[in-house]
Amino acid sequence: MNSAMRLKNGHRYRTIMSLLLCGTVMLVAVAPASAQKDKKKKNEAPAPTTSNTSVIPMSDEQQIDYMISTMLGAWQIGDVDKLHQAYADDVTIVNGAWAPPVIGWTNFLALYQQQRARMQQVRLDRTNTLLKVDGTVAWACYQWEFTGTVDGQPTRSLGQTTLVMEKRNGRWVIAHNHTSLVPSTQPSIPAAPGNAPPATPPPGPGNR
């Protein structure tokens, strides 16, 4: 065999070996990756679904506190529907003005809307809340501070509110509301019949 033939055969041998070597390396590289992928699939736990997530129920105290905050927030922005959810239809309301009690949601709503229309930039802050629950009856008392613009005049009022609540159909509602106004030297406007002075928020002002 001449030298040219030997060189040609040697080149072909090196080419075949190179291809075989590359093929082996590729198989070695692919096989573990595939095995790891399969192993990962087997070891992966199914992702938790929202249906398996449990919701921790709130205590009566937490439900009442949340209801009061929602009611006060609704009062600030004038959301009548949310406000009504907090009050019983047969609610009775006593306020700091020398006037008869307001009886029923409908009567309270009329006075609230009359009063709220005269206010802008309302801010309510609730502090020192105390809650007491006894079966399906509860009461809460808290202090509040109101600031805002009433008939174009900046106004600030301080007071205290006591709420009596009942649990009806599994939901806490306000059955009685008694609000007292702390005398202040701040400007105010005349009292509306059957309601607290318009410079003072209707029963239940404040926000936590």
C-alpha positions as CSV (number, residue, x, y, z in Angstrom):
1,M,0.0,0.0,0.0
2,N,1.5,3.3,-1.0
3,S,1.8,6.3,1.2
4,A,-1.0,8.2,-0.5
5,M,-3.4,5.3,0.3
6,R,-2.2,5.2,3.9
7,L,-2.7,8.9,4.3
8,K,-6.2,8.7,2.8
9,N,-7.2,5.8,5.1
10,G,-5.7,7.5,8.1
11,H,-7.7,10.7,7.4
12,R,-10.9,8.6,7.0
13,Y,-10.2,6.8,10.3
14,R,-9.7,10.1,12.1
15,T,-13.0,11.5,10.6
16,I,-15.0,8.4,11.7
17,M,-13.5,8.5,15.2
18,S,-14.3,12.2,15.5
19,L,-17.9,11.6,14.5
20,L,-18.2,8.7,16.9
21,L,-16.6,10.7,19.7
22,C,-19.0,13.6,19.0
23,G,-21.9,11.3,19.0
24,T,-20.9,9.7,22.3
25,V,-20.4,13.1,23.9
26,M,-23.9,14.2,22.7
27,L,-25.5,11.1,24.0
28,V,-23.8,11.5,27.4
29,A,-24.9,15.1,27.5
30,V,-28.5,14.5,26.5
31,A,-29.1,11.4,28.5
32,P,-28.6,12.9,32.0
33,A,-30.6,16.0,31.0
34,S,-33.5,13.9,29.9
35,A,-33.2,11.8,33.0
36,Q,-33.2,14.9,35.2
37,K,-36.2,16.2,33.4
38,D,-38.1,13.0,33.9
39,K,-37.0,12.8,37.5
40,K,-38.1,16.4,38.0
41,K,-41.5,15.7,36.6
42,K,-41.9,12.7,38.9
43,N,-40.8,14.6,42.0
44,E,-42.8,17.8,41.3
45,A,-45.8,18.1,43.6
46,P,-49.0,19.5,42.1
47,A,-49.4,23.2,42.5
48,P,-51.9,24.2,45.2
49,T,-55.2,25.4,43.9
50,T,-57.2,28.2,45.4
51,S,-60.0,25.7,46.2
52,N,-57.7,24.1,48.7
53,T,-56.9,27.4,50.5
54,S,-58.8,27.7,53.7
55,V,-60.2,31.1,54.9
56,I,-59.9,31.7,58.6
57,P,-63.2,33.1,59.9
58,M,-63.2,36.4,61.8
59,S,-64.3,36.5,65.4
60,D,-67.4,38.5,66.3
61,E,-65.2,41.3,67.6
62,Q,-63.3,41.4,64.3
63,Q,-66.5,41.4,62.3
64,I,-67.9,44.3,64.3
65,D,-64.8,46.3,64.1
66,Y,-64.6,45.7,60.3
67,M,-68.3,46.7,60.0
68,I,-67.8,49.9,61.9
69,S,-64.8,50.8,59.7
70,T,-66.8,50.1,56.6
71,M,-69.7,52.1,57.8
72,L,-67.6,55.1,58.6
73,G,-65.8,54.9,55.3
74,A,-69.1,54.8,53.5
75,W,-70.3,57.8,55.5
76,Q,-67.2,59.8,54.3
77,I,-67.7,59.1,50.6
78,G,-71.5,59.2,50.6
79,D,-71.9,55.5,49.7
80,V,-75.5,55.0,50.8
81,D,-75.7,51.3,49.9
82,K,-72.7,50.4,52.0
83,L,-74.0,52.6,54.8
84,H,-77.3,50.9,54.8
85,Q,-75.7,47.5,55.1
86,A,-74.4,48.5,58.6
87,Y,-77.8,49.8,59.9
88,A,-80.9,47.9,60.8
89,D,-84.1,49.1,59.1
90,D,-85.6,49.8,62.5
91,V,-82.5,51.6,63.9
92,T,-83.0,54.3,66.5
93,I,-80.6,57.2,66.7
94,V,-79.9,59.7,69.4
95,N,-77.5,62.6,68.9
96,G,-76.0,65.6,70.7
97,A,-78.8,68.0,69.5
98,W,-81.8,68.7,71.6
99,A,-84.2,66.8,69.4
100,P,-86.3,63.6,69.4
101,P,-84.7,60.3,68.5
102,V,-84.5,59.5,64.8
103,I,-86.4,56.3,64.2
104,G,-85.8,54.0,61.2
105,W,-83.2,53.9,58.4
106,T,-85.4,56.0,56.0
107,N,-85.6,58.9,58.3
108,F,-81.9,58.8,59.1
109,L,-81.0,58.6,55.4
110,A,-83.0,61.8,54.6
111,L,-81.2,63.7,57.3
112,Y,-77.8,62.3,56.4
113,Q,-78.1,63.2,52.7
114,Q,-79.3,66.7,53.6
115,Q,-76.3,67.1,55.9
116,R,-73.7,65.4,53.7
117,A,-74.5,67.6,50.7
118,R,-73.2,70.6,52.6
119,M,-69.8,69.1,53.3
120,Q,-66.6,68.8,51.4
121,Q,-63.1,67.5,52.1
122,V,-64.4,65.3,54.9
123,R,-62.0,63.5,57.2
124,L,-63.0,61.3,60.1
125,D,-60.7,59.7,62.7
126,R,-61.8,57.1,65.2
127,T,-59.8,56.4,68.3
128,N,-60.1,54.5,71.6
129,T,-62.6,51.9,70.4
130,L,-64.0,49.5,73.0
131,L,-66.0,46.4,72.0
132,K,-68.1,44.1,74.1
133,V,-70.0,41.0,72.7
134,D,-72.6,39.0,74.6
135,G,-74.2,36.3,72.4
136,T,-76.1,38.0,69.6
137,V,-75.9,41.4,71.2
138,A,-72.9,43.7,71.3
139,W,-71.9,47.3,72.0
140,A,-69.1,49.5,71.0
141,C,-67.9,53.0,72.0
142,Y,-65.3,55.2,70.6
143,Q,-64.1,58.8,70.3
144,W,-64.1,60.6,67.0
145,E,-62.7,63.8,65.3
146,F,-64.3,65.4,62.3
147,T,-62.6,67.9,60.0
148,G,-63.9,69.3,56.8
149,T,-65.5,72.2,55.0
150,V,-69.2,72.9,55.8
151,D,-70.9,75.5,53.8
152,G,-67.5,76.7,52.6
153,Q,-66.2,77.1,56.2
154,P,-63.5,75.0,57.7
155,T,-65.0,73.0,60.6
156,R,-63.7,70.7,63.3
157,S,-65.8,68.7,65.8
158,L,-65.0,66.2,68.5
159,G,-67.4,63.7,70.1
160,Q,-68.1,60.2,71.3
161,T,-70.4,57.5,69.9
162,T,-71.9,54.4,71.5
163,L,-73.4,51.7,69.2
164,V,-75.7,48.8,70.2
165,M,-75.6,46.0,67.7
166,E,-77.5,42.8,67.0
167,K,-76.5,39.8,65.0
168,R,-79.3,39.1,62.6
169,N,-79.2,36.4,60.0
170,G,-75.5,35.8,60.8
171,R,-74.6,39.5,60.2
172,W,-74.0,42.3,62.7
173,V,-76.0,45.5,62.3
174,I,-76.4,48.7,64.2
175,A,-79.7,48.7,66.2
176,H,-79.0,51.9,68.2
177,N,-76.6,54.8,67.8
178,H,-76.0,57.5,70.4
179,T,-73.6,60.2,69.5
180,S,-72.5,63.1,71.8
181,L,-70.8,66.3,70.7
182,V,-68.1,67.9,72.7
183,P,-68.6,71.6,73.0
184,S,-66.2,73.5,70.8
185,T,-65.4,77.1,70.0
186,Q,-64.9,76.2,66.3
187,P,-67.4,77.7,63.8
188,S,-70.6,75.7,63.3
189,I,-74.0,76.1,61.6
190,P,-77.5,75.8,62.9
191,A,-78.8,72.4,63.8
192,A,-81.1,70.5,61.4
193,P,-84.4,69.4,62.9
194,G,-84.1,65.9,64.4
195,N,-80.4,65.7,63.8
196,A,-77.1,66.7,65.2
197,P,-75.7,70.1,64.1
198,P,-74.6,69.9,60.4
199,A,-71.1,70.9,61.5
200,T,-71.1,67.6,63.3
201,P,-71.2,64.3,61.4
202,P,-74.3,62.2,61.8
203,P,-74.1,59.4,64.4
204,G,-71.2,57.2,63.9
205,P,-68.5,59.5,62.6
206,G,-64.8,58.7,62.7
207,N,-62.4,56.3,61.1
208,R,-59.8,54.1,62.6
